Amino acid sequence: MPLRPELYLGDCREELRKIPSDSIDLIVTSPPYADQRQTTYGGVSVDGYVEWFLPISEELLRVLKPTGTFILNIKEKVVEGERSTYVMELILEMRKQGWLWTEEFIWHKKNCVPGKWPNRFRDAWERLLQFNKNKKFHMYQDAVKVPIGNWAKDRLKNLSETDKIRDNAKNGSGFGKNVSNWLGKETVYPTNVIHIATECNNKNHSAAFPRELPEWFIKLFTRENDTVLDPFMGSGTTIDVANRMNRNSIGIEILPSYYEEVERQFASLQQSEVSLNESSSEHESVELTRRYALR
Ligand SMILES: C[S@@+](CC[C@H](N)C(=O)[O-])C[C@H]1O[C@@H](n2cnc3c(N)ncnc32)[C@H](O)[C@@H]1O
């Protein structure tokens, strides 16, 4: 049964100090973006963003295990007709801090906000920056495999002789493929573009993650009983998903209203587990908890 999440109310710059070094397997978080949502939970100016974030990323570097991964969801907005560069500046400064910038995933928002501008199109994606402490980190790629797709049925029906050997690209790129390697495969690795719709009805938070987003990274970078941290917890999506996937979870939130809401959710979850334990045999209650976790 997953442990009850560890929740902290306060500024993560301070609260992170309570977490032991090298203890976290995965950090998945979305901090306030620069100059956005100032009316709801305060905003950090574009100019001061890197300076504000660096002490936090330094603490994250300390608490992450050497084999762990940090996924940072962030997107720069347009200021006076130009994309701001603070995310790029942040990446450069984090590298100086000791982080490796290992990958960038794109979250394609299948249902992006409608709108029309004279000089740009609708914003349909956000960055998910991956940082690590080492080049070797835990990654369970098989956990996120996707169905191979209908194309394979036709393409693999009649293989040519070239399809059966490694066919090197004619342009000298060094790339090549052996089409017959796909024979008999039902699933393949996904790309680094993740197609997920935003969830407008997700709780009382204006910027809550769709549940599938943390779920995908938790599958990819952790196993059961590993520990997941979200230092900007908001409505607690990451923590809730991690908990239901039998991972330990730690959340930090600065606003008491969000923090209390997450605390309430877990208190009632724990209460229902206690009732289940009282009314069922141990085996039955484990089964029910598992079913609950899979919902
Ligand atoms: C973009 S939201 C995160 C939403 C979250 N991913 C969810 O699914 O609900 C950022 C959250 O960070 C909180 N926050 C802002 N500054 C913080 C700080 N210094 N320490 C901890 N939390 C902070 C805000 O109150 C807000 O709830």
PDBQT file of the ligand as one rigid body, heavy atoms in Angstrom, charges set to zero:
ROOT
HETATM    1  C1  LIG A 301       1.723  26.081 -12.179  1.00  0.00    +0.000 C 
HETATM    2  S1  LIG A 301       1.154  25.773 -10.579  1.00  0.00    +0.000 S 
HETATM    3  C2  LIG A 301       1.326  24.045 -10.386  1.00  0.00    +0.000 C 
HETATM    4  C3  LIG A 301       0.100  23.285 -10.729  1.00  0.00    +0.000 C 
HETATM    5  C4  LIG A 301       0.239  21.789 -10.474  1.00  0.00    +0.000 C 
HETATM    6  N1  LIG A 301       1.132  21.168 -11.428  1.00  0.00    +0.000 N 
HETATM    7  C5  LIG A 301      -1.134  21.117 -10.514  1.00  0.00    +0.000 C 
HETATM    8  O1  LIG A 301      -1.296  20.123 -11.232  1.00  0.00    +0.000 OA
HETATM    9  O2  LIG A 301      -2.045  21.593  -9.855  1.00  0.00    +0.000 OA
HETATM   10  C6  LIG A 301       2.417  26.410  -9.558  1.00  0.00    +0.000 C 
HETATM   11  C7  LIG A 301       2.114  26.324  -8.068  1.00  0.00    +0.000 C 
HETATM   12  O3  LIG A 301       3.296  26.705  -7.357  1.00  0.00    +0.000 OA
HETATM   13  C8  LIG A 301       2.906  27.422  -6.195  1.00  0.00    +0.000 C 
HETATM   14  N2  LIG A 301       4.079  28.215  -5.794  1.00  0.00    +0.000 N 
HETATM   15  C9  LIG A 301       4.488  29.415  -6.292  1.00  0.00    +0.000 A 
HETATM   16  N3  LIG A 301       5.639  29.797  -5.710  1.00  0.00    +0.000 NA
HETATM   17  C10 LIG A 301       5.976  28.803  -4.835  1.00  0.00    +0.000 A 
HETATM   18  C11 LIG A 301       7.069  28.603  -3.947  1.00  0.00    +0.000 A 
HETATM   19  N4  LIG A 301       8.047  29.496  -3.857  1.00  0.00    +0.000 N 
HETATM   20  N5  LIG A 301       7.090  27.475  -3.199  1.00  0.00    +0.000 NA
HETATM   21  C12 LIG A 301       6.085  26.540  -3.309  1.00  0.00    +0.000 A 
HETATM   22  N6  LIG A 301       5.033  26.696  -4.121  1.00  0.00    +0.000 NA
HETATM   23  C13 LIG A 301       4.973  27.791  -4.884  1.00  0.00    +0.000 A 
HETATM   24  C14 LIG A 301       1.708  28.247  -6.637  1.00  0.00    +0.000 C 
HETATM   25  O4  LIG A 301       0.903  28.633  -5.562  1.00  0.00    +0.000 OA
HETATM   26  C15 LIG A 301       1.016  27.261  -7.601  1.00  0.00    +0.000 C 
HETATM   27  O5  LIG A 301       0.009  26.537  -6.937  1.00  0.00    +0.000 OA
ENDROOT
TORSDOF 0
